[in-house]
Amino acid sequence: MTLNKKNLYFFFPYRGVGGVPILFLRLANYIAKLNLYNIYLIDYEDGYMAKNYDKNANIQFIDYDVKNEINFKSDDIVVFQSMPLWGMPQNLVFNDKTKLIYWNLHPYNMFGYASSIGRKIKNKIFQKIAILVFRYLIYLKDRKAIKIFDHKKSIFFMDGENFEQTEKYLNIKLKNKLFLPLIIDDIENIKIKYRPKQDELNCIWIGRIGDFKVHILLYTLKKLNDIAIKTDKKIIFNIIGTGEYLDYLKKEVELLNNIKVEYIGYVRPENLKEYLYNIDISFAMGTAALDCAKYGLPTILLDFSYEDIQKEYKFDWLYNTKNYTLGREINETSYIEENNSLENMLNNLSIDYELVSKKSFEYIENNFDIEITATKFINLINNSQLLYTDLDKGYFNMNIFHKLLGSKRYYND
């Protein structure tokens, strides 16, 4: 540790493999090489960051245990995935001049309950009433807190979807649209001289098979099954990922007789490259979409839905997305009747694979390269102004509604 440098903490105790610990770890490892801060990772002893950080770098590890206090000093900088302040673990003890940074990495980070209202309450009137109750009673303090984070330029959004959903659900107008996109390293175009087979299409999906991903994945498989019938092309679809909806997916896929689906399971990020050499196209959302396109693999960005997709969803390439967006919640604007978007995209791919591959790679290179994002991150935290003393300490307390709902603080074992 160097005394004349500020301490920069990345807080995300998590034992599994997920986008946030991978993201924090990539950024921490890179910034450590710049020797600008004393870097600390706060994680479980057997957490992802703890097990995978560069032990030879300028990085210190802090073992997170809910029973033990972690004390921060004046001028310390602590980076969190954004969360309601009432969910902040109570064993974190801040100095009044500790700087707090929020990185919004999921559209519902600040309003988790509201994200499930639409799925549980189908009546539109009752749904609206429920949202108002959550917004102005249960999440009243969080609305005020986010306004302070915004005013102090201390909340950053990974993409346009996160920014827009935060404004929508909390019904606030944010003054500072500060985007800090995800980070991709080890960019390499492995598809420069690649030529796909004309009578065969090798596809891949990378991502957890969870409640908001399985429906668009299944919809995509059904569309490809229809295209296989129409074109008489052999389509092979590789699925890298596990999750609670995997068995459901397998059961539904059994009804699709014209495509071949291969289940690969989990692949470590550093081993992904070898799986992509003979793949023609990827379907993904979030970090997985970037991890495919960074190798020059043509990538279709999929949006998410918690319900079956019954209408005609419009597919699009990752490189056409705006404001770094890596997946939106599917709504009425996502549909176009009788569109042939996927079939047309596959036709374009067969005509000029090199062009689509180049656009996919350049989109990553120009927007998500780790050097670009790390520089932006450093500038943002230098310009941020929120200190612990700026926040009403009542914001950190659960109100009676949280207690009635059985809410729990985050990162409690």
Secondary structure, DSSP 8 states (H G I E B T S, - for coil): --TTS-EEEEE---SS--HHHHHHHHHHHHHHHHTSSEEEEEE-TTSHHHHHS-TTSSEEEEE--TTS-EE--TT-EEEEE---GGGS-TTEE--TT-EEEEEE-STTTT-TTHHHHHHH---HHHHHHHHHHIIIIITHHHHHHHHHHHHTT-EEESSHHHHHHHHHHHT---S---B----B-S-----TT----TTEEEEEEES---TTTHHHHHHHHHHHHHHHHHH--EEEEEEE---TTHHHHHHHHTT--SEEEEEEE---GGGHHHHHTT--EEEE-THHHHHHHTTT--EEE--B-SS---S-B---BGGG-STT----B--GGGB-TT--HHHHHHHHHHH-HHHHHHHHHHHHHHHTBHHHHHHHHHHHHHH---BGGGS-GGGGS--HHHHHHT---TT--
